[in-house]
């Protein structure tokens, strides 16, 4: 991935597919003028936040600057990694366009050395 040096495992691939699926379905529903009544947000909160809890990694030290370094710092902080995507996805329309679940999963994957 551009800027993200991740080590793909079955766990990371499954979570990435789930996150991309949730974000794409949400965008398609929005573009078709439909509403999911928060069902996709609930699925993301349950599965992705549970994965983050089980992963248990508190903070990733990153030496990269720019956008990737900023995103890594925001999405791997112990509290921000739960609050930032959850609160953003709950805001109507904003969560559909920003692909927050996908960014959260990408920032919390294991990094290749």
Secondary structure per residue as TSV (DSSP state, phi and psi in degrees):
chain	resnum	aa	ss	phi	psi
A	1	X	-	360.0	151.5
A	2	X	-	-71.6	115.8
A	3	X	S	85.0	-17.0
A	4	X	-	-111.7	110.0
A	5	X	-	-93.8	90.6
A	6	X	B	-110.3	153.2
A	7	X	-	-100.5	115.2
A	8	X	-	-84.5	128.5
A	9	X	-	-128.0	170.3
A	10	X	H	-57.9	-37.0
A	11	X	H	-64.1	-47.9
A	12	X	H	-68.2	-37.5
A	13	X	H	-65.5	-41.2
A	14	X	H	-64.0	-43.3
A	15	X	H	-69.2	-36.3
A	16	X	H	-67.5	-41.4
A	17	X	H	-63.7	-41.4
A	18	X	H	-62.8	-46.1
A	19	X	H	-64.9	-45.7
A	20	X	H	-64.0	-40.5
A	21	X	H	-60.9	-45.9
A	22	X	H	-61.3	-45.2
A	23	X	H	-67.7	-41.1
A	24	X	H	-68.9	-42.5
A	25	X	H	-62.4	-41.1
A	26	X	H	-61.8	-41.1
A	27	X	H	-67.5	-41.5
A	28	X	H	-63.0	-43.3
A	29	X	H	-61.6	-40.5
A	30	X	H	-65.2	-43.6
A	31	X	H	-68.1	-24.1
A	32	X	T	-91.4	9.9
A	33	X	T	60.1	36.8
A	34	X	-	-111.7	165.4
A	35	X	-	-130.4	141.1
A	36	X	-	-96.0	2.1
A	37	X	T	55.5	33.0
A	38	X	T	80.6	6.0
A	39	X	H	-65.7	-40.8
A	40	X	H	-67.1	-34.6
A	41	X	H	-65.6	-39.9
A	42	X	H	-64.8	-42.2
A	43	X	H	-61.7	-44.7
A	44	X	H	-63.8	-43.0
A	45	X	H	-62.8	-45.0
A	46	X	H	-67.1	-53.4
A	47	X	H	-79.9	-47.9
A	48	X	H	-74.0	-42.4
A	49	X	H	-66.8	-34.4
A	50	X	H	-64.0	-40.2
A	51	X	H	-63.2	-40.8
A	52	X	H	-64.5	-38.0
A	53	X	H	-66.4	-46.2
A	54	X	H	-66.9	-32.1
A	55	X	H	-65.1	-40.3
A	56	X	-	66.5	14.4
A	57	X	-	-84.5	125.5
A	58	X	-	-78.0	-58.3
A	59	X	-	-150.4	139.1
A	60	X	-	-100.1	127.7
A	61	X	-	-80.0	122.4
A	62	X	-	-125.3	140.3
A	63	X	-	-102.1	-3.4
A	64	X	-	-75.9	142.5
A	65	X	-	-101.2	-167.3
A	66	X	H	72.5	-155.9
A	67	X	H	-67.3	-43.4
A	68	X	H	-63.9	-43.8
A	69	X	H	-63.5	-41.6
A	70	X	H	-62.9	-45.7
A	71	X	H	-63.0	-41.9
A	72	X	H	-59.0	-43.1
A	73	X	H	-66.1	-39.6
A	74	X	H	-73.7	-37.7
A	75	X	H	-95.8	2.2
A	76	X	H	-118.9	-2.5
A	77	X	S	-63.0	142.5
A	78	X	T	-52.3	-38.9
A	79	X	T	-98.1	-35.6
A	80	X	H	-66.9	-29.2
A	81	X	H	-67.0	-20.3
A	82	X	H	-95.2	-45.3
A	83	X	H	-72.7	-43.2
A	84	X	H	-61.0	-53.5
A	85	X	H	-70.0	-35.7
A	86	X	H	-65.2	-49.0
A	87	X	H	-67.7	-36.8
A	88	X	H	-68.5	-39.6
A	89	X	H	-69.0	-25.8
A	90	X	H	-79.1	-15.0
A	91	X	S	-79.2	123.9
A	92	X	T	-57.6	139.9
A	93	X	T	70.6	-37.9
A	94	X	H	-65.5	-44.0
A	95	X	H	-66.3	-27.2
A	96	X	H	-74.3	-30.2
A	97	X	H	-93.2	-21.9
A	98	X	H	-92.3	-12.3
A	99	X	-	54.4	49.3
A	100	X	H	-67.1	-36.5
A	101	X	H	-63.9	-40.6
A	102	X	H	-65.6	-43.3
A	103	X	H	-64.1	-40.2
A	104	X	H	-61.4	-45.9
A	105	X	H	-66.3	-43.7
A	106	X	H	-60.5	-40.5
A	107	X	H	-73.8	-19.6
A	108	X	T	-107.0	10.8
A	109	X	S	-77.5	159.0
A	110	X	-	-66.8	137.8
A	111	X	B	-94.8	138.2
A	112	X	-	-71.5	142.3
A	113	X	-	-92.2	360.0
